[in-house]
Amino acid sequence: MDNPILQQVVERAVTVGPAALMHGRWLRRPSDVVRASSLSQDDKRATLAAWASDLNAVVSQPALRKLPGTIEPVSIDEVQAALRKLDRQS
């Protein structure tokens, strides 16, 4: 990964675990993460980065991601759009 900041976020999300960052909330879509007032910007970014990670890719469907604890997979495009929206809010 060429972006050292994104690499740190991914490493933090993998270490902490996205489920711990969700604070008991049901986050169904990446846009829910962006809107979650109970999460810090760093936690939102870590959660979305974990969601985007290849570790959460759906087997045989690499364009989809399923974060543990979520009901259904979402497209990587939706996760990346949420990350861009979060960047614009910063």
VMD Tcl script that draws the C-alpha trace (Angstrom):
set ca {
  {0.00 0.00 0.00}
  {1.48 3.34 -1.06}
  {-0.38 5.53 1.42}
  {1.22 5.25 4.89}
  {-1.74 6.88 6.63}
  {-4.20 4.43 5.09}
  {-1.84 1.59 6.00}
  {-1.88 2.71 9.65}
  {-5.67 2.88 9.63}
  {-5.95 -0.61 8.18}
  {-3.45 -1.99 10.71}
  {-5.38 -0.36 13.57}
  {-8.69 -1.74 12.32}
  {-7.23 -5.22 12.00}
  {-5.67 -5.00 15.46}
  {-8.65 -3.49 17.28}
  {-11.28 -5.21 15.19}
  {-14.14 -3.37 13.54}
  {-16.73 -4.99 15.79}
  {-15.12 -3.25 18.79}
  {-15.37 0.06 16.98}
  {-19.08 -0.31 16.34}
  {-19.97 0.28 20.03}
  {-22.92 -2.11 19.88}
  {-24.49 -0.35 16.89}
  {-25.95 -2.12 13.91}
  {-24.17 -0.54 10.99}
  {-25.68 -1.97 7.84}
  {-24.13 0.28 5.18}
  {-20.90 2.25 4.92}
  {-22.98 5.45 4.94}
  {-24.20 4.45 8.44}
  {-20.59 4.60 9.61}
  {-20.14 8.10 8.18}
  {-23.31 9.29 9.98}
  {-22.58 7.53 13.31}
  {-22.28 10.35 15.83}
  {-20.99 7.99 18.53}
  {-17.83 7.20 16.54}
  {-14.80 9.45 16.25}
  {-13.49 10.34 12.80}
  {-10.57 7.97 13.41}
  {-12.90 5.11 14.36}
  {-15.08 5.78 11.31}
  {-12.03 5.72 9.07}
  {-10.71 2.53 10.71}
  {-14.08 0.81 10.37}
  {-14.42 1.76 6.71}
  {-10.82 0.79 5.98}
  {-11.42 -2.60 7.57}
  {-14.61 -2.96 5.54}
  {-12.64 -2.19 2.36}
  {-9.89 -4.66 3.24}
  {-9.40 -7.75 1.13}
  {-9.76 -9.68 4.39}
  {-13.48 -8.90 4.22}
  {-13.92 -9.71 0.53}
  {-16.70 -12.17 -0.23}
  {-15.29 -15.44 -1.56}
  {-15.62 -15.65 -5.36}
  {-17.05 -12.09 -5.44}
  {-14.07 -9.75 -4.97}
  {-16.12 -6.61 -5.64}
  {-18.18 -7.28 -2.49}
  {-17.18 -6.84 1.14}
  {-18.88 -8.21 4.25}
  {-17.80 -6.76 7.57}
  {-18.23 -9.21 10.48}
  {-21.43 -8.38 12.28}
  {-23.18 -6.97 9.22}
  {-26.14 -8.68 7.62}
  {-25.30 -8.42 3.93}
  {-22.31 -7.62 1.75}
  {-21.82 -4.24 0.10}
  {-19.83 -3.24 -2.94}
  {-16.28 -2.00 -2.57}
  {-17.43 1.07 -4.52}
  {-19.92 1.90 -1.75}
  {-17.21 1.58 0.90}
  {-14.81 3.77 -1.08}
  {-17.55 6.38 -1.63}
  {-18.11 6.50 2.14}
  {-14.37 6.97 2.71}
  {-14.34 9.85 0.21}
  {-17.33 11.45 1.94}
  {-15.58 11.13 5.29}
  {-12.47 12.77 3.80}
  {-14.57 15.72 2.60}
  {-15.98 16.14 6.14}
  {-12.52 16.38 7.69}
}
mol new
graphics top color blue
foreach p $ca { graphics top sphere $p radius 0.5 }
foreach p [lrange $ca 0 end-1] q [lrange $ca 1 end] { graphics top cylinder $p $q radius 0.2 }
display resetview
